Amino acid sequence: MIGARGSMLEVQGSRVSRANESLALSVVAPCFNEQESLPELLRRLCAVCQSCVATSFEIVLVDDSSTDDTCATLQAYLEVSPNIVGGEIITVTNLHYRPD
């Protein structure tokens, strides 16, 4: 589980397999009902990342309460790729902008 800024955002199911390694590139992508497009997105992102920084990258995918099988598709990729990290948003609160 990952918390950000006073538990405003929590992500369940994250896997940080490269926690002790300094990465050259991190790509973060929200996913909502992306079951069909996720394989192509990952193919393209991995190709671009590999051409830029070889293996020193991570792709962070966050399932934003999809109603299709995006989460299951994401979990399948998490099991086979050390460069893919992800989870599911379970709580979002207090995300209002307040100018001073």
C-alpha distance (Angstrom), angle and dihedral (degrees) to the residues before:
residue distance angle dihedral
M1 . . .
I2 3.81 . .
G3 3.80 122.6 .
A4 3.77 124.4 -163.7
R5 3.80 127.5 -163.7
G6 3.77 104.3 -18.2
S7 3.81 96.2 -24.1
M8 3.79 92.6 -61.0
L9 3.78 88.0 141.0
E10 3.78 128.1 24.1
V11 3.76 125.0 -174.5
Q12 3.79 120.6 -160.8
G13 3.79 124.9 -155.2
S14 3.77 98.6 24.9
R15 3.78 119.7 159.1
V16 3.76 118.7 -160.2
S17 3.78 103.0 -172.4
R18 3.79 95.6 163.0
A19 3.80 99.3 46.1
N20 3.81 95.1 135.4
E21 3.78 95.6 45.8
S22 3.78 124.7 90.3
L23 3.80 107.4 -127.6
A24 3.78 125.6 -152.0
L25 3.81 94.6 -152.9
S26 3.81 138.5 23.0
V27 3.79 121.9 -174.2
V28 3.82 119.2 -167.4
A29 3.80 121.6 -163.9
P30 3.80 129.0 176.2
C31 3.80 113.6 -141.7
F32 3.79 125.3 -155.2
N33 3.82 117.3 171.9
E34 3.81 91.7 -21.7
Q35 3.81 99.1 139.8
E36 3.80 93.2 124.2
S37 3.82 97.9 40.4
L38 3.82 98.5 40.4
P39 3.84 96.3 85.5
E40 3.82 92.5 52.9
L41 3.82 92.2 43.6
L42 3.79 90.9 53.0
R43 3.79 93.2 44.9
R44 3.80 90.9 53.5
L45 3.81 95.9 41.1
C46 3.80 92.5 49.2
A47 3.81 91.5 48.9
V48 3.81 92.9 50.6
C49 3.80 93.9 43.8
Q50 3.81 92.4 48.2
S51 3.80 91.6 49.8
C52 3.81 90.4 51.5
V53 3.81 104.9 39.1
A54 3.83 107.5 3.5
T55 3.82 105.4 -135.3
S56 3.81 100.0 -20.3
F57 3.80 96.0 103.1
E58 3.77 144.0 89.2
I59 3.77 131.3 -155.7
V60 3.80 112.6 -149.3
L61 3.80 113.2 -159.4
V62 3.79 121.5 -173.9
D63 3.79 120.5 -166.3
D64 3.79 105.8 -141.8
S65 3.84 98.5 -153.2
S66 3.80 95.3 -67.4
T67 3.78 118.0 -168.1
D68 3.81 94.1 -148.9
D69 3.82 127.6 60.7
T70 3.81 96.0 -75.9
C71 3.80 91.2 121.4
A72 3.81 93.2 52.2
T73 3.81 91.2 47.0
L74 3.81 90.0 49.3
Q75 3.82 91.5 49.5
A76 3.82 90.4 53.0
Y77 3.83 90.3 55.9
L78 3.81 92.0 45.8
E79 3.80 89.3 59.4
V80 3.80 95.6 54.5
S81 3.81 107.3 31.6
P82 3.80 124.5 63.6
N83 3.82 89.7 -164.7
I84 3.80 95.5 60.5
V85 3.79 121.4 82.9
G86 3.77 123.7 175.5
G87 3.72 153.1 141.2
E88 3.75 146.2 166.2
I89 3.79 128.3 -81.4
I90 3.78 107.6 -119.8
T91 3.81 102.2 167.3
V92 3.78 133.4 26.4
T93 3.81 118.5 174.6
N94 3.78 139.7 150.0
L95 3.78 96.2 18.5
H96 3.81 95.6 142.9
Y97 3.77 121.1 128.8
R98 3.79 112.3 -124.3
P99 3.80 116.0 -173.6
D100 3.79 115.2 -149.3
